[in-house]
Amino acid sequence: MAFHKSKNHAEHIERHFIACAPWTKERNYFFEWLCAAEFHWFFVQGLDAIRNEFIVPGVSSLLNGIEASLRVTIEHVQSQEIAPPEPSPYKVLSNNLLIKAQEMGMPIELLAFPGEDDYEEKLQSKKPNRIDVEVVRLRNNICHGNISEFINTGLGAENSFFTPMSLAQTADQLLTVSFQWAKGIGKFRREHGLLHYDEGKKPNEKPG
């Protein structure tokens, strides 16, 4: 029975890598730059989902990866331990969390979306006039199931509809942000000795 399960598992892994072969370099980009199973799988499986046109879970996974990478790295810096304490459930992705990461030297400017020229201005905005930066706003909506902004009302309210492909452009933008963030936070973690990795192997500079 154990042999049978092991054989099935091996076959499953082989099928998985064959299916993902067209975007292997992109997957490896996340693996190589992040080297952190605590959060690199969110990026890899988010990529897998999007490339297979499972757009909604793919976008959610990338957003979770960005949030997890920030939370875990902040705990790493604060504790100076490879296995830091569990991040606080109350310190989730927000403008304030990004500012805290920025104060620690993390390159959070890489999380600005294409064309988001007012990123720093929004980041520094305060209540009652606070405006979330796009990655925070998108996370709060998508990860709480709010897709109203993506509903197509071009044929009138009575004929409005939503399909996962309505998120396709956002998914492409988020992938761009995720690639540049993976490289940036990966460099930060290496410079601060926050991960184990092969010093002789330099990650690829580009995902493709």
Legacy VTK file of the C-alpha trace (Angstrom):
# vtk DataFile Version 3.0
C-alpha trace
ASCII
DATASET POLYDATA
POINTS 208 float
0.000 0.000 0.000
2.819 2.431 0.939
4.607 1.652 -2.336
1.387 2.215 -4.263
0.863 5.604 -2.643
4.485 6.571 -3.218
4.269 5.594 -6.872
1.060 7.589 -7.352
2.651 10.591 -5.668
5.690 10.413 -7.928
3.466 10.161 -11.006
1.446 13.135 -9.812
4.610 15.221 -9.402
5.818 14.222 -12.865
2.480 15.190 -14.448
2.516 18.455 -12.533
5.951 19.498 -13.805
5.073 18.490 -17.372
1.884 20.571 -17.215
3.789 23.598 -15.865
6.710 23.274 -18.290
5.709 26.266 -20.494
6.279 28.681 -17.584
9.033 26.843 -15.716
11.404 29.833 -15.837
8.784 32.033 -14.221
8.168 29.470 -11.475
11.906 29.120 -10.853
12.223 32.881 -10.632
10.011 32.878 -7.534
11.721 29.817 -6.063
15.222 31.181 -6.594
14.691 34.752 -5.446
12.471 34.025 -2.449
13.848 30.706 -1.135
11.160 30.711 1.552
8.514 28.005 1.601
6.595 30.113 4.127
5.460 32.257 1.225
7.064 31.384 -2.136
4.384 28.774 -2.860
1.703 31.485 -2.847
3.500 33.126 -5.757
4.252 29.899 -7.620
0.745 28.516 -7.330
-0.755 31.919 -8.069
1.266 31.912 -11.290
0.178 28.332 -12.052
-3.470 29.243 -11.546
-3.306 32.325 -13.762
-1.446 30.510 -16.540
-4.210 27.868 -16.411
-6.853 30.657 -16.547
-7.985 30.160 -12.945
-7.796 33.907 -12.572
-9.702 34.516 -9.326
-7.748 32.068 -7.113
-4.538 33.062 -8.896
-4.947 36.746 -8.045
-5.908 35.877 -4.465
-2.826 33.686 -4.095
-0.429 36.374 -5.349
-1.941 38.923 -2.972
-1.595 36.445 -0.103
2.027 35.891 -1.104
2.811 39.604 -1.001
1.142 39.918 2.386
2.862 36.821 3.788
6.296 37.856 2.506
5.964 41.214 4.243
4.649 39.808 7.509
7.196 36.998 7.754
10.142 39.206 6.767
9.164 41.856 9.323
9.140 39.141 11.986
12.508 37.879 10.729
14.040 41.347 11.069
12.549 41.945 14.497
13.487 38.553 15.947
16.770 38.032 14.045
15.868 34.356 13.835
15.414 32.107 10.787
12.285 30.633 12.413
10.532 33.747 13.749
7.380 33.808 15.898
4.027 33.508 14.152
3.102 36.949 12.746
0.319 38.760 14.561
-3.121 38.028 13.041
-3.933 41.714 13.426
-1.009 43.097 11.417
-2.314 42.453 7.910
-1.492 44.132 4.612
-2.148 47.846 4.983
-0.539 51.221 4.343
0.803 51.108 7.909
2.383 47.675 7.401
4.063 48.919 4.226
5.395 51.986 6.047
6.806 49.759 8.792
8.514 47.597 6.165
9.856 50.739 4.481
11.339 51.928 7.775
13.188 48.607 7.979
14.669 49.207 4.545
12.449 46.955 2.447
11.903 48.154 -1.156
8.135 48.574 -0.836
8.136 51.030 -3.762
8.286 47.902 -5.939
4.693 47.156 -4.915
3.381 50.179 -6.801
1.160 49.165 -9.719
1.950 50.286 -13.275
0.862 53.919 -13.601
0.363 54.392 -9.852
2.295 57.668 -9.772
0.647 58.779 -6.507
1.757 55.640 -4.641
3.910 57.473 -2.066
1.263 60.152 -1.590
-1.404 57.525 -0.877
0.971 55.634 1.386
1.480 58.703 3.575
-2.209 59.709 3.669
-3.833 59.731 7.093
-7.337 59.238 8.481
-9.962 60.503 7.828
-8.625 61.098 4.298
-6.520 57.946 4.005
-6.330 56.374 0.573
-5.026 52.809 0.308
-2.301 52.103 -2.219
-3.519 49.835 -5.008
-2.041 46.568 -3.729
-3.742 47.123 -0.351
-7.036 48.202 -1.896
-7.044 45.224 -4.253
-6.180 42.794 -1.452
-9.001 44.116 0.738
-11.500 43.697 -2.076
-10.451 40.426 -3.727
-9.583 38.509 -0.573
-12.918 39.470 0.942
-14.867 38.467 -2.141
-15.713 41.952 -3.410
-15.493 41.942 -7.218
-18.054 44.681 -7.895
-15.545 46.920 -9.709
-14.959 44.149 -12.263
-18.620 43.567 -13.116
-19.312 44.428 -16.759
-22.228 46.855 -17.022
-21.610 47.840 -20.638
-24.982 46.415 -21.725
-26.898 48.082 -18.912
-27.425 47.198 -15.275
-30.039 44.583 -16.082
-27.549 42.738 -18.300
-24.475 43.132 -16.098
-22.217 40.119 -15.684
-18.904 38.963 -14.235
-16.515 36.325 -15.506
-13.012 35.504 -14.221
-11.558 36.945 -17.428
-12.757 40.348 -16.219
-9.775 40.112 -13.863
-7.274 39.163 -16.583
-5.718 42.612 -16.989
-5.419 43.014 -13.223
-3.837 39.553 -13.017
-1.205 40.552 -15.593
-0.411 43.747 -13.676
-0.222 41.867 -10.394
2.163 39.322 -11.896
4.425 42.157 -13.045
4.385 43.617 -9.535
4.954 40.167 -7.991
8.012 39.469 -10.158
9.662 42.772 -9.291
8.738 42.375 -5.611
10.155 38.827 -5.453
13.506 40.081 -6.730
13.519 43.103 -4.431
12.520 41.346 -1.216
14.775 38.417 -2.166
17.773 40.761 -2.356
16.801 42.325 0.965
16.576 38.954 2.686
19.950 37.856 1.296
21.632 41.096 2.365
20.285 40.624 5.891
21.083 36.912 6.186
17.440 35.946 6.543
17.474 32.754 4.501
19.570 29.723 3.679
20.574 29.519 0.043
23.367 28.481 -2.262
25.748 31.461 -2.404
27.260 30.085 -5.594
24.010 30.280 -7.518
22.739 33.666 -8.636
19.019 33.848 -9.453
17.981 34.846 -12.947
17.578 38.586 -13.408
14.417 38.186 -15.490
11.521 35.739 -15.041
11.213 34.825 -18.704
LINES 1 209
208 0 1 2 3 4 5 6 7 8 9 10 11 12 13 14 15 16 17 18 19 20 21 22 23 24 25 26 27 28 29 30 31 32 33 34 35 36 37 38 39 40 41 42 43 44 45 46 47 48 49 50 51 52 53 54 55 56 57 58 59 60 61 62 63 64 65 66 67 68 69 70 71 72 73 74 75 76 77 78 79 80 81 82 83 84 85 86 87 88 89 90 91 92 93 94 95 96 97 98 99 100 101 102 103 104 105 106 107 108 109 110 111 112 113 114 115 116 117 118 119 120 121 122 123 124 125 126 127 128 129 130 131 132 133 134 135 136 137 138 139 140 141 142 143 144 145 146 147 148 149 150 151 152 153 154 155 156 157 158 159 160 161 162 163 164 165 166 167 168 169 170 171 172 173 174 175 176 177 178 179 180 181 182 183 184 185 186 187 188 189 190 191 192 193 194 195 196 197 198 199 200 201 202 203 204 205 206 207
